């Protein structure tokens, strides 16, 4: 047993300034910290992340009110990181920010995540960050551990070293950046408590501080959607999608960059991987808003965009099939219902609607044939 100083930080991209503050505090105290702030090459991302968790003794998890919401998806990367840390028996230390409470997060604690409340966490009040970090270092990271570490493969070394060097160059987050994240999390908390006007207040504040805050645009759209302000909801969803698309099109870095260039580049890079897996949900919500505004073609376009990104999004496929039925495009609706039943053969609604769509297709084809004669 010995004192280990290797750390992996797991976090949601909406909280990257919080994560960066934790990273810089630990690194300043001599810890060897891996934070996947940079966009690891997509081909090697999974291998590098899982190998880094296995190679490091401590696993620090940044928890805010919104951090675990997407963990219902088995492919969510925060969930996968936590599960791998549990399997590898790492020293897991949750850091609880912005009033995070396991009781409120219980609906999202699925699979092995049900074990998370068993780990001793540290509350990090906004005005006592330094004190909380000192407690983290002295009480949680400085105790002897009996842990088996698995050194990362040699093939990972170059890319990991590059990421560590790049991260080391980054400036400390500004109070404005941290304040935007704080307002965002308060907005999420208010929304979960159905305090919609307060949620809007905080999302608006976050966007005044950071107009390019994709998560805040999306969540503000969700609030407007729930308040049946569909026009404003669509504007927010559209802005979030526009920011995602510009992020995904951003060129890779090259050559030397000034600190300002680095900041701009990182703002583009941080969301790349997560945005690819998230934009389908924004298309889906915008499609539902278009349905509410009786704009079937716009809704159809967005449901189709969802299915291009995530073919097994059966809610979107079912909604698209219903729209196709309303537009009398029965053949396409049949295809969608058949696809649903391939994966969910006991789906009674899809079965009934498929039979109806087939009948309407046959009747419609017959009518067209009679007219052609």
C-alpha positions, -999 to +999 in steps of 0.1 A: +000+000+000+012+035-008+002+071-016-008+075-052-009+108-071-025+098-104-060+112-111-086+109-138-114+136-138-148+126-152-173+154-160-201+165-182-192+190-210-216+215-196-193+218-166-159+220-183-149+252-165-156+236-131-136+205-142-108+227-153-106+245-120-103+211-102-076+201-127-056+232-122-058+230-084-046+194-083-019+199-109-006+229-090-002+206-060+019+181-080-007+155-090-006+138-123-040+145-137-058+134-169-087+156-181-100+148-216-106+184-223-091+182-257-107+163-285-090+129-285-089+115-320-123+098-326-106+065-337-086+061-305-109+079-280-125+049-263-092+030-260-073+060-245-101+070-220-106+035-207-068+029-205-063+062-186-089+052-160-071+018-156-037+036-153-047+060-126-055+054-089-081+081-082-113+088-102-128+122-094-164+126-106-178+161-111-214+160-101-239+189-106-277+188-108-276+181-146-246+157-147-263+123-145-294+130-165-282+113-197-268+083-179-301+064-187-284+058-220-260+028-218-237+044-243-234+077-224-197+084-219-200+097-183-218+066-174-193+044-191-164+061-174-181+056-140-188+020-146-153+013-157-139+030-126-161+008-104-150-023-123-114-013-119-119-006-082-105+029-084-107+054-055-139+071-066-144+106-051-176+125-061-173+162-059-208+177-054-213+212-069-243+235-071-264+217-046-262+183-062-280+156-041-281+119-048-317+118-037-327+140-066-305+121-090-319+087-080-340+082-113-307+084-132-287+059-110-291+028-131-270-003-134-238+000-115-244+037-109-267+026-080-234+022-061-225+058-064-242+071-032-220+046-013-189+065-021-179+094+002-183+126-016-173+162-009-197+191-010-181+221-028-199+253-018-193+282-043-174+304-019-153+276-004-137+260-034-101+262-020-112+247+013-130+218-004-099+211-026-077+210+004-100+185+021-100+165-011-062+163-012-056+157+025-085+133+033-093+115+001-062+115-021-034+112+005-045+079+021-025+047+013-042+026-013-040-010-022-047-006-059-036-024-091-026+000-118-025-009-154+000+012-173-013+027-205-001+010-237+029+025-254+008+033-284-012+057-264+017+076-250+022+102-277-014+113-279-018+113-241+014+134-237+001+158-263-032+163-245-015+167-211+008+194-226-020+212-243-041+212-211-012+225-191-011+257-213-047+267-206-055+297-184-076+295-153-113+298-159-126+333-154-152+342-128-176+350-157-171+315-172-177+298-138-207+321-131-223+311-164-220+274-154-234+282-120-265+299-135-269+270-159-269+245-131-294+266-110-316+267-141-315+229-144-323+225-107-353+250-110-365+231-141-365+198-122-385+215-095-409+228-121-400+264-113-400+274-149-398+312-146-368+309-123-352+284-147-356+309-175-340+336-153-309+315-148-306+302-184-309+338-196-282+349-171-259+321-183-264+331-219-257+368-211-224+356-197-217+331-224-238+335-256-223+304-271-234+281-243-250+253-263-265+235-233-281+267-220-297+274-254-311+238-255-324+238-220-340+272-223-357+258-254-370+229-233-385+253-207-402+274-235-415+241-249-430+231-216-446+266-213-460+261-248-440+290-263-432+269-293-418+297-314-392+307-288-385+270-282-377+265-319-354+296-319-334+282-290-332+247-305-321+262-338-294+283-321-281+252-303-280+232-335-263+261-353-236+262-326-231+225-327-228+224-365-202+252-364-183+233-337-183+201-358-170+220-388-142+237-369-107+230-384-081+211-364-054+231-347-021+236-364+010+256-356+016+279-326-014+297-312-018+327-289-037+322-256-067+339-272-064+315-302-062+286-278-093+297-260-113+301-293-100+267-305-109+249-273-144+265-272-148+248-306-132+215-297-147+207-263-181+198-276-172+178-307-175+143-293-205+150-270-223+171-296-222+143-322-241+122-297-264+149-285-276+168-315-302+141-324-321+150-292-323+187-301-336+178-336-362+156-319-374+183-295-376+208-324-396+184-344-421+180-316-424+218-315-430+219-352-458+194-348-473+216-321-472+245-346-488+224-373-457+225-396-456+189-407-429+192-434-405+210-410-412+183-383-407+156-409-373+170-418-362+171-382-375+135-374-355+124-404-324+142-391-328+124-358-330+090-376-299+097-397-280+103-365-296+076-344-315+050-365-328+032-333-346+063-319-379+046-321-399+075-306-388+096-336-395+068-360-430+064-346-436+101-348-424+103-383-446+074-393-477+092-379-468+123-398-463+103-430-498+088-425-513+123-421-495+133-453-509+102-470-474+088-477-485+054-467-457+034-483-431+053-463-451+049-431-453+012-437-415+011-439-411+029-406-436+007-387-419-024-401-385-011-389-399-006-354-413-041-353-380-056-364-365-045-332-397-044-310-419-072-323-443-069-294-450-032-300-488-034-301-494+002-313-469-002-342-485-035-352-520-020-353-508+011-372-488-011-397-520-030-406-539+002-411-510+018-431-509-013-454-547-011-460-545+026-468-515+020-490-534-007-510-565+015-512-546+046-522-526+026-548-559+013-562-574+047-565-543+060-583-544+031-606-580+037-615-573+073-623-544+063-645-567+040-665 
